[in-house]
Amino acid sequence: MLRLTYAEFIAELDRTSLSIREFADLIGMRPNSISNYASTGEVPGHLGLIATLLCELKSHGLPFEDAVARAGPTNKRSRGRGRPGRFGGDPQEQLDLST
């Protein structure tokens, strides 16, 4: 699988004239989820592949927005969306803190 450093990934986005926020919106992710890869210095292969393919389409004068829209990315549910009394969806026992 294609592996890009974070700097290479940003360069690909620059060539497509997309910001991180626009890229995240396009593929149904949160911008912070993508920006967090700066700390590791590398992006996952699937994100690198998407950015590279979008860049290639743009270099040939092909609009990529329509192709991405046809693929229909869906927004992912955030992990750890707990409710009161639950942590990340798992039921929690009540703690007795009165002692």
Secondary structure, DSSP 8 states (H G I E B T S, - for coil): ---EEHHHHHHHHHHTT--HHHHHHHHT--HHHHHGGGGTTEE-HHHHHHHHHHHHHHHTT--HHHHHHHH-------TT---TTEETTEE--------
